[in-house]
Amino acid sequence: MDQSHSEDSLQETARALTDLASVVVRAVTDRRGMSFTAASALARLEREGPARLTALAAAEGVTQPSMTQLVQRLERQALALRIDDPEDGRVTLVAITDTGREVLAERRQERDTRLANLLSSLPDEEQHALATAMRTALPLVRRMLLQDGTQQPPLLEQHSTGSKR
């Protein structure tokens, strides 16, 4: 295969992976009751621990006033709370509550069940092919996250793509 065909093929594969990720996120995201940004911020607090509001806003790519409003909504829903920084009593941190953890766990379970139901409609051969493709793609995605300085989301760390048959 010549170099230009290989580059075209790689570009096509990259575009397909990007499209796939976008479609899967839209298809399995539960939009009832919690925005994507709220769920993402809560998941970050769960994964990384309490954070300053300014750091949380920067990490989530939103303005500080927007994050302030979001945290206030999460506090009213008992999903997050503000705590004193144990290292600097003048600083307030945002932390996830046990209720917030439970809500995220329920959302993840519902998402995984929904996607598993969709996958079960595929013939066995396609299920195996998809599992093989995931085992190939996940290390690449992990490398991308590390290169960007982004921590790996729990989904990439905790879930196996191996067949259960």
N, C-alpha and C positions, 0 to 999 in steps of 0.2 A: 504494500500500500504506500502511495507516495505521500510526502509531507503535507501537501495542501488538502488532500482527501482526509488525512488523519486529523488535521486541525479543524476541518469542517465537521467531521464526525464528533470530535470532542466538544465543539461549540453546540452542536445539536443535542448531545447528551447533557451538557451543562444546562441548556435551556429547558430540557425536559425535566431535569431534577428540580429546577427552580419552579417550574409550573406545577409539578407534582406536590412539592412542599406547600405551595400556596393553596392549591385545591384541597389538600388533606386538612390543612389548618382550618380553612373555611368550613369544610364539611363536618368536622368533628367538634368544632368549638360550640359550646353551649352558650348562647347569647342571652339566655334568660337570667335576669337578676344580677348579673355581674359583667362589666365590660372586660374586654380583653386586657386593657391596661391595668385594671384593678386585679384581675387574676394573675397577671404577670408580676405585678409589684408584690402581691402576697406570696407568690411562689419564690420570688427572689428573697424575701424576708425569711421564708421557711428554709431555703437552701443556704443562705449566707449569714443569717442571724440578724439581730437588730442593727439598724442603720440610721445615720443622720438623715433628716428629711432632704437636705440638699444633695447628699450623695445618692439617695434613692431616686430623686428626680433626675439627676444626671445619668444614672445607670439605666433608667427607663426611657430616657430621651424626651422628657417633658419638662416644662418650666416649673420653677419652684412654686408659684401660685397654683398651678394646676395640681401639683402633687399635694400641696396643702389641702386643697378641696377634696381630693381623692382620699387622703388619710382621714380627714374629718368624716367622710361618708363611711369608711371602713370602721372607724371608731364607733359611730352610731349603730352600726350593724354588729358590733362586738367581734369583728374579725381582726382588728388591730388595736394596739394601744400604745401610748407614749410612756416611756420609762426613763429614769435617770441613767446616764452613762456611768457605769461603775468606776471608770477611770477618771472622769471629769464631771463632778456633780453639777456644773453649770450647763452641761450639754444634755439635751433631750434626744432620745432615740425612738424610732418607730419599731415596734416588734409585732409579730403575728401572735394571735391568741390561740388557745386550744380549739376554740370554735372555728377560727380561720383555717387551722390545719384540717379539721374535720370537713369543712366545706370543700377545700381543695381535694381532699381524698375522695369525697363523693363525686366531684366533677371529673376527676381522673378515671374513677371506676366507670362512670357513665360513658365517658369518651371511649375508653378501651372496649367496653361492651359493644358500643355502637359500631366501632370499627371492626371488631371481631365478627360481628354479625354480617357486616358487608363482605368481609374476607371469606366467610364460610360459604358464600354463594359462588365462589370460584371453584373450578374443578381442582382436584388434588394436585395435578401436575402444575397448574398455575400458582397454587398456594406454595408449593415447594420452590418454584422459580422465583417467586417474590421473596420468600425467606432467604434464598441464596443472594438475591440482589441486595437485600437489606444488610446481610453480613458483609457484603462488599462495600456498600455505601456508608455505613455508619462510621467505620474508621476514618474515612475521608472527611466526613462532617466533623468528627472529633478533632482532626488536625486543623480544619478551618477555624474552629472555635478557639483552639489553643493559639493559633497564629494571630487571631484578632484580639487575644487577651481576654476572651469571654470564657466564663466558666461553663462546664458542661451541665446542661439541664438534667434533672433527675431522670427524665424519660430515657435519655441516651445511656445513663449509667446503670439503671436498675432493670431495664427490661431486656430479656433475651429474645432473639429472633429465631431461635431454634425451634424445630418442629416438636410438637408434643405427641406425635404418633409413635 
